[in-house]
Amino acid sequence: MTKRKALAFTLIAALFLPNTPILSNEAAAASSYKAKATVTATKLEELSINDLNQKAKATLNHVKEVIPDLKNYHITSIVKENVVTTSGPIERLEVILSSTPDGTTPDFGVVHVNASTGELIAVDIQNGLPSSKEVLGDEEAIKKGKEHLKLLFGKQAEKYKFSQIHSSTIQDNKTQILVIYTSPDHYINVSMDRVGKLKAIKKDIYPKAELKGKNK
């Protein structure tokens, strides 16, 4: 379990590094290259599903309901952590779900939820990328990303406006698309595979630290 959690942290951190811009090149160049999110998490305790309040349980159930890849995954770990966000410290749940298909490496997902309010902060799904030759166009990807936001956040998704779109090649030349949307108080990153299947969603609510060697 420890190795899987360490891998999850590594993959999540790598997922949202700056990628090659497709649209909004000037905006992309001026964005997070100067700063990166710093997440300082202090483990408070390990929990079971029965220890969560109704809001947190409802959020986890909703995530599993609207993301088909997670529907049959089972919870293997729940850890309550104290983390610092741009609006102050919060208690965050890190929930790890896993599935072990016959004859394959276990796939897993990581969900971050505000332990008190049940607010969904992030979802990361690690189950590989397709080798399809189809690739979403920019406009299709932007629209698809917004659809994922609506599924997960309902009416709250209306506040998110398109900001940037990026693309990166990973895992044996397979493509992953990152669409960034903005709201009045934070950004949200939606990562998809080349055909628009959701791979991760992450609210950018953590303080930024200036990167060394970058001109201001």
Stockholm file with secondary structure:
# STOCKHOLM 1.0

chainA/1-216         MTKRKALAFTLIAALFLPNTPILSNEAAAASSYKAKATVTATKLEELSINDLNQKAKATLNHVKEVIPDLKNYHITSIVKENVVTTSGPIERLEVILSSTPDGTTPDFGVVHVNASTGELIAVDIQNGLPSSKEVLGDEEAIKKGKEHLKLLFGKQAEKYKFSQIHSSTIQDNKTQILVIYTSPDHYINVSMDRVGKLKAIKKDIYPKAELKGKNK
#=GR chainA/1-216 SS CHHHHHHHHHHHHHHTSCCEESSCHHHHHTSTTSEEECCCEEEEEEECGGGSCHHHHHHHHHHHHHCGGGTTCEEEEEEEEEEEETTEEEEEEEEEEEECCTTSCCEEEEEEEETTTCCEEEEEEESCCCCCSCCCCHHHHHHHHHHHHHHHHGGGGGGCEEEEEEEEEETTTEEEEEEEEECSSCEEEEEEETTCCEEEEEEECSCEEECTTCCC
#=GC SS_cons         CHHHHHHHHHHHHHHTSCCEESSCHHHHHTSTTSEEECCCEEEEEEECGGGSCHHHHHHHHHHHHHCGGGTTCEEEEEEEEEEEETTEEEEEEEEEEEECCTTSCCEEEEEEEETTTCCEEEEEEESCCCCCSCCCCHHHHHHHHHHHHHHHHGGGGGGCEEEEEEEEEETTTEEEEEEEEECSSCEEEEEEETTCCEEEEEEECSCEEECTTCCC
//
